[in-house]
């Protein structure tokens, strides 16, 4: 019964357990909890059961906007798409993905924004979103920055390699399917 109560609380009070999970997940995966909160703010506004369809036919799941491109790798760890709807599981997966990107690209604005995309335009855009979210959270001081448009200007014609890159790239505009 002791193990069942925290599990039930995750569904009854997702905001409470999500907050607890942010601290625990950030410690477990050695990422900054405030950066983790900023990512959650950007990806879902903290809405636990968000599912968003992207223009590249992928989906983002839960508070951290975990992209369906990651599902094959998550499956090897025993995590299914339905598990990502559990806020605490999603926060841990978000921290895990952030840790991987920081390990790959460094603990820099670029490395943290690679959580969303390593493509320069989308990475720079996400850096601005992160900066603004960190301002909103009171973690840094300064003035809000203007967020670049979802798509680069003048990108009317695309080469086949650009189309292929976009298909593989999780950064894209989103339409909220469920929240």
C-alpha positions as CSV (number, residue, x, y, z in Angstrom):
1,X,0.0,0.0,0.0
2,X,2.9,2.4,0.8
3,X,4.1,2.1,-2.9
4,X,0.6,2.6,-4.2
5,X,0.0,6.0,-2.5
6,X,2.8,7.9,-4.4
7,X,1.7,6.3,-7.6
8,X,-1.9,7.4,-7.0
9,X,-0.8,10.9,-6.0
10,X,0.9,11.3,-9.4
11,X,-2.5,11.1,-11.1
12,X,-4.5,13.0,-8.4
13,X,-2.1,15.8,-7.9
14,X,0.3,16.0,-10.9
15,X,1.4,19.6,-10.1
16,X,2.6,18.6,-6.6
17,X,4.4,15.4,-7.7
18,X,5.8,17.1,-10.8
19,X,7.4,19.8,-8.6
20,X,8.9,17.1,-6.4
21,X,10.0,15.1,-9.4
22,X,11.8,18.1,-10.9
23,X,14.2,18.4,-7.9
24,X,14.7,14.6,-7.8
25,X,15.1,14.2,-11.5
26,X,17.5,17.1,-11.7
27,X,19.7,15.6,-9.0
28,X,19.5,12.1,-10.5
29,X,20.5,13.3,-13.9
30,X,22.8,16.2,-12.7
31,X,21.0,19.0,-14.5
32,X,20.0,22.4,-13.2
33,X,16.4,22.2,-11.7
34,X,15.7,25.8,-12.8
35,X,16.7,25.0,-16.4
36,X,14.5,21.9,-16.2
37,X,11.6,24.1,-15.0
38,X,12.2,26.5,-17.8
39,X,12.1,23.7,-20.4
40,X,8.8,22.5,-18.9
41,X,7.4,26.0,-19.0
42,X,8.4,26.3,-22.7
43,X,7.3,22.8,-23.8
44,X,3.9,22.6,-22.1
45,X,3.3,25.5,-19.7
46,X,3.4,22.8,-17.0
47,X,0.3,21.0,-18.4
48,X,0.9,17.4,-17.6
49,X,-1.2,15.7,-20.2
50,X,-0.2,17.7,-23.3
51,X,0.1,15.9,-26.6
52,X,1.2,18.0,-29.5
53,X,1.4,17.1,-33.2
54,X,4.3,18.7,-35.0
55,X,4.4,19.7,-38.7
56,X,6.9,16.9,-39.4
57,X,4.4,14.3,-38.3
58,X,6.0,13.6,-34.9
59,X,4.4,14.1,-31.6
60,X,5.5,15.7,-28.3
61,X,4.3,14.1,-25.1
62,X,3.8,15.5,-21.6
63,X,5.3,18.3,-19.6
64,X,8.7,18.1,-21.2
65,X,7.4,17.8,-24.8
66,X,9.3,14.5,-25.3
67,X,9.4,14.0,-29.1
68,X,8.2,10.7,-30.6
69,X,11.6,10.4,-32.4
70,X,12.9,9.3,-29.0
71,X,10.4,6.5,-28.6
72,X,12.6,3.7,-30.0
73,X,15.4,4.6,-27.6
74,X,12.9,5.0,-24.7
75,X,11.4,1.6,-25.5
76,X,14.8,0.0,-24.8
77,X,14.5,1.5,-21.3
78,X,11.0,0.1,-20.9
79,X,9.2,3.4,-21.4
80,X,6.2,3.5,-23.7
81,X,4.3,6.6,-25.0
82,X,1.6,6.1,-22.4
83,X,4.2,6.3,-19.6
84,X,5.2,9.7,-20.8
85,X,1.8,11.0,-19.7
86,X,2.8,10.4,-16.1
87,X,4.2,13.8,-15.1
88,X,7.0,12.3,-12.9
89,X,8.1,9.8,-15.6
90,X,8.1,12.6,-18.2
91,X,10.2,14.9,-15.9
92,X,12.8,12.2,-15.5
93,X,12.9,11.5,-19.2
94,X,13.1,15.3,-19.8
95,X,16.1,15.5,-17.4
96,X,17.7,12.4,-19.1
97,X,17.3,14.0,-22.6
98,X,18.7,17.3,-21.3
99,X,21.7,15.5,-19.7
100,X,22.4,13.7,-23.0
101,X,22.4,17.0,-25.0
102,X,24.6,18.8,-22.5
103,X,27.0,15.8,-22.6
104,X,27.1,16.0,-26.4
105,X,27.2,19.8,-26.9
106,X,28.4,21.2,-23.5
107,X,26.8,23.0,-20.6
108,X,26.2,26.2,-22.7
109,X,23.2,28.0,-24.1
110,X,23.7,26.0,-27.3
111,X,24.0,22.7,-25.4
112,X,20.9,23.3,-23.3
113,X,18.9,24.5,-26.3
114,X,20.0,21.3,-28.2
115,X,17.3,19.7,-26.0
116,X,14.9,21.1,-28.6
117,X,17.2,21.2,-31.7
118,X,20.8,21.3,-32.8
119,X,19.8,23.0,-36.1
120,X,21.3,26.5,-35.7
121,X,18.1,28.5,-36.4
122,X,15.9,26.5,-34.1
123,X,18.6,26.2,-31.5
124,X,19.0,30.0,-31.4
125,X,15.2,30.5,-31.2
126,X,15.0,28.0,-28.3
127,X,17.9,29.9,-26.6
128,X,15.7,33.0,-26.6
129,X,12.7,31.0,-25.3
130,X,14.9,29.6,-22.5
131,X,16.3,33.1,-21.6
132,X,12.7,34.5,-21.4
133,X,11.5,31.5,-19.4
134,X,14.4,31.9,-16.9
135,X,13.4,35.6,-16.6
136,X,9.8,34.5,-15.9
137,X,11.1,32.1,-13.2
138,X,13.1,34.9,-11.6
139,X,16.4,32.9,-12.2
140,X,18.0,35.7,-14.1
141,X,17.5,39.4,-14.5
142,X,17.3,41.5,-17.7
143,X,14.8,42.3,-20.4
144,X,12.8,39.9,-22.4
145,X,14.1,39.2,-25.9
146,X,12.1,39.1,-29.0
147,X,11.4,35.5,-30.1
148,X,12.3,34.8,-33.7
149,X,9.5,33.3,-35.9
150,X,8.9,29.6,-36.0
151,X,10.4,29.4,-39.5
152,X,13.4,31.3,-40.9
153,X,12.4,34.1,-43.3
154,X,12.8,33.5,-47.0
155,X,12.7,29.7,-46.7
156,X,10.3,29.2,-49.6
157,X,12.2,26.6,-51.6
158,X,13.9,23.6,-50.0
159,X,16.5,21.2,-51.3
160,X,15.8,17.5,-50.8
161,X,18.5,17.4,-48.1
162,X,16.7,20.2,-46.2
163,X,13.4,18.4,-46.5
164,X,15.0,15.2,-45.2
165,X,16.6,17.1,-42.3
166,X,13.3,18.7,-41.4
167,X,11.6,15.3,-41.4
168,X,14.2,14.0,-39.0
169,X,14.4,17.1,-36.9
170,X,12.0,17.3,-33.8
171,X,11.9,21.1,-33.9
172,X,8.8,22.2,-35.8
173,X,5.6,24.2,-35.3
174,X,3.1,22.4,-33.1
175,X,-0.6,22.1,-32.8
176,X,-1.9,21.1,-29.4
177,X,-3.9,17.9,-29.7
178,X,-4.7,17.3,-26.1
179,X,-3.9,19.2,-22.9
